[in-house]
Amino acid sequence: MPPRTGPLEDASRTPDASVVGQVNAQASPRYAGLTTFARLPRAEDVQGHHYDVAVVGAPFDTGVTYRPGARFGPAAIRQASRLLRPYNPQLDVMPFRDQQVVDAGDLPCNPFDIEQASKEIEEAAYGLIREGGRLVTLGGDHTIAYPLLRAMNRAHGPVALVHFDAHLDTWDTYFDAPLTHGTPFRRAAEEGLFLPARSAHVGIRGSLYSPQDLADDAELGFTIVHCADLETTPVRDVVSLLRSRIGTAPLYVSVDIDVLDPAHAPATGTPEAGGMTSRELLGILRGLKGLNLVGADIVEVSPAYDHADITSVAAANLAYEFVSLCSRAPR
């Protein structure tokens, strides 16, 4: 096995000598070796299979309603994550040293049966977090957020939910199908999986079917930061709003990559013009430092529409921020 980075001295935290980090990029170039997330160890490579954070793929896109291909998202994000380094200067953390992070492979998900896939994802995700681990999931289409929230609810009870997306994803059905990538948060609301008063949509934009879409969403309790609001509202004010809304509740963050403008994320199933920049999104996420992040997902990366790995690189960096946030979340 290629040599891995060891613990480094740091004034803020005592290194844990048992933590297995990344493959050492000074000894093995980033383009070589196994394509785990950020070249981290697999779960089975860690003594006792103990970990604090599991990065896992959910290669499922049977719930899409327009352009398919997000089933290939986890592989593309892992490939793009090879350049990630051990120190995050924006958050001043070393996320792969201060906690044990592993790549736990891919969740099982039946490609022909949405209901069965949902059950499989829920059970496998719960198995990864039931002993206190945190979960960062690489999708996959947004359908997977529903079973992931069910797993989170079993482990933590109702969570605060911050949802970054161009779309509300609170529609009722599509072609009479109750579970698609446009309905996960309606189903989650019906089951009480999240805390409405502590939840928000961020980045919403684009056309709707009717004004009733917004009225129906409001009844579910979300507050909305529309993408147009970012023209006049600084990132720090959005962060302040979200932090005051989330409070001390366990937090789950779901990012549909189409929240970014197609200039920053062209490879997605339902692109919408006028989106967030990657800098704005990263800035908001970094503002959540210190909150009780228990899980997150990045979904709807469809690499067949990518060029120069723009979308996959953005998604890999978002996952890196989530892992970094986990290292400063309450333990």
N, C-alpha and C positions, 0 to 999 in steps of 0.2 A: 504494500500500500504506500502511496506517495507520502512524504513527510508532511505533518500538519503543524500549523502554528501553535505554539505553546502560550501559556499565560504571560502577560506583560505587567510590569509594575505600574500602579496607578494610585494616586493619592486618595481617590474617592471611594475605592472599593478593593477589598482584599481578593486577589485572584484565587480561583478554585482550581487546584492542580489537576482535578479529575476531569475537568471540562475538555472535550475533544473539539477542536476548532476546524477551520478551513484547511484544505490542502495548501501547503506553503507555496505561494506563487513565486518565491525566490528560488525554489528548488524544482518546481514542476510548472511549466508555463500554463497560463489560464486556458488555452485552447486544448489542453491534453487531459486525459483521464476521464473518469465517470462524470456524467452530466447531472449531478445532484444540484439542488438549489444552492447557489453561492459556493459550490464545491464543499459543502458541509457533509458530515458523516451521515450514513443511513442509520435509521433507528436501530437496526440489528447490529451495527458496528459499535454501539455505545454500551459500556459495561452495565449489565442489569437492565438494559433497554430503558434507562431512566433519562428523561428529558424535561426541560421546562417549556419549550416551544417546539411544536411540530409543524413543519411546512409540508403541505400535502396537496396533491393534484386531484381535481374532479373533472375528468375528461368526458363531459356530457354536454350535448347540445341538441337533444331531441325536442326541447321546448322552444326553439327559436321560431320566430314568425316572419323573418325576412332572409338575411344572408346567413347561411350555416358556416360551420368551420371552427367554432370555439372549442370543440373537442380536442383540437390540436394546440389549444392555448397553453396548458401546463408544460408541455415539452418545449414550446418556443420561449416561454418565460424562464424556464430553467437554463436554457442555452444562453439567453441574454443576461443571466445573473452571474456569469463567469467573471465579469469584471468587478464585481462588488468586493470592496476591501474591508478589513476588520474594524476600522475606526470611522465612526460617523461624526464628523466635526460639527454639523449643525445641531445635533442633540448632545454632543460631548459624551458619547457612550461607545463602548466596545461590545456590541450586542452578541458576538459569538464567543466572547470570553467571560462575560458577566453572568451568563446563563448557558445551559446546554441546549443548543438548537440542533434539530435533526431534520433530515428529509425523510418523511414517512411513506414515500411512494405515492401511489394513486388510490383513491377510494374506489370501491367497486360500484359500478353504476350501469344497469341494464340499458343498452342503447335502443331497445325496441319498446320499452314499457316505462312511461314516466312515473307512474305510481310505484312500481317496483323499484325503480332507480332511487326514488325519494326515500323509500324505506331503507335501502342499502346504504345510502349516503348518511342518513341519520344514525343508524346503528354503528357504522364504522367510525364516524366522527365522534360519537359519544364515547366509544371505546378508547379514543385517543385523549379525551379530556376528563374522563370520570375521576381520575386520580389527581386532578389539579393542574394539568398541563394547559397551555394556551395553544390556539390553533390559528394558523394562517393558511387559507385555502386558495389555490390557484385554479380558476375555472377555465373552461366550462361556461355555460350560459347562466343567466341570472335565476333560472329555476332552482338552482342548487342552494340559494339563500334560504329557501323555506325549510328544507330538512336540516340545514346547518343551524338555523334558529331553534328548531325543535330540539336538537342535541344540546344547544346552549341552555335552553330552558330547563332541561332535565338536570343539568349540572349546576346552574346558577339561579334558576327562577327567571322571571321576566327581566329582560335587559333593556338598557337604553340603546336605541338604534339610530345611528347616523348613516344615512344612505346618500352616497354621491352618485348622481345619474343625470342624464339628459331627460329621462322619463320617470314618471311617478311609480310605475310598476305596481299600482294598486287597482288595476282594472279587475273586473269580476271574472269574465271568461273571454276566450277567443275561439271562435268556431265551436262554442259550447264546451270547450276543454277548460276545466277548472284550474289546472296547474300548468302554466307556461312561464316563459321568462318575463311576461308582462303582468303576472298576477301574484308573485310570491308574498308581497307584503299585505295584500288583501287577505290571503289565507292565514298569514301569521297574525294579523289583527283579530280575525275571527276566533283564533285559539288563544288570544291573550299572551302571545309569546314575547311581546315587548311592552315597554312602558310608554304609552302614547304621550304623556306630558313631558317625557324626557327624550323625545325622538324628533328627528328632523330629516328633511330632504335638502340636499345642497346641489346646485347646478342645474336645476330644472329649466328646460327651454323647449322650443320647438312647437309644432302644431299638435292640437288635441282633437278628439272627436267632437266635443262640445264643451260649453262652460260647466256642464254637470260633472265632468271629470274632476275639476278642481273642488267643486262642492262635495262630491263623494269622498275625496281624499281628506278634506278638512274634517269630515265627520269621524275619521279614524284617529284624529288627534295630532297629526304631524304639524309642525311649523315648516315653512318653505323658505329657503334662501334661493331665490331665482337667480339664474346666471346673470341676468341683466343687472341685478343688484350689485354685482361686483364692479360695475362701472363706476359706482359712487361710494361703495362701502369698502374700506380697506380690509385686507386679510385679518389684521389684528382684531377688528370689530366683529367679524364673522366668528373668529375663535372665541372671543368673549361671550358672544351669544350662545355658542354651542356648549362652552364650559359651564355657563350658568344653568343651562337646560339639563345637561347630563348630571351634574352634581357628583355624588359619590356612588352612583349606581354602577353595577357591572356594565361595561360598554362593549357593544358589537358594532363594527364598522363594515359596511358593504360598499365596494367601489365598482360600479360599472365603468369600464374604461371609456365608454362614449360620453362620460361627463367632460372629458377633454375635447377640445376642438379637433376636428379631423386633421388639422395641420400638425397636431401633436400626437394623434392616435388615429391614423387612417384605417387600421385593420380591425374593424368591429362590424357587428352585424346590422346595426341601425344607426348610422352616423347622422349627426345633426350639426348644422353650421352654428357658429357663434358661441363656442364652448369655452371652458376654462383653459388656461395655460397650465402646463405641467408645474411651473413655478408656483402658481397660485394654489394648486391642489397640494403640493408638497408642503407649502407654508402652512396651510390649514391643518394638515395632519400633524406636523411638528408642534403645532400649538396645543395638541391634546396630550402633551407630555405630562406624566404624573397621574393621569386618570387610570381607572381600573379596567384597562383593555383586556378582555378575555378571549376575543376572537375577531377575525377579519377575513374578508374575501376580496379578491380582485377577479372580475369576471368579464366575459364577452370579448376577449382577445381572440381574433380570428386571423391567424397568421397568413393565410392565403392572400389576404388583401394588403399585406404589409410591404413596405420597401425600406431597405436599409435598417430593418429591425426597429423602426421608430417606436411602434406600439409595444413590442415586447420589452424593449429597454425601459420604457416608461413604467410598464407593469412590474418589472423586476425591481426597479427602484422604489416603487410603492410598497412592495412586499418587504424590502429592506427597512423601510421606515416603520412598518408595523412591527417587525422583529425588534427594532431598536426601541420602539415605544414599550414593548413588552418588558424590556430589561429595566425600565424605570417605573413600571406599574407596581402598585402595592402588592406585597407578597404575603 
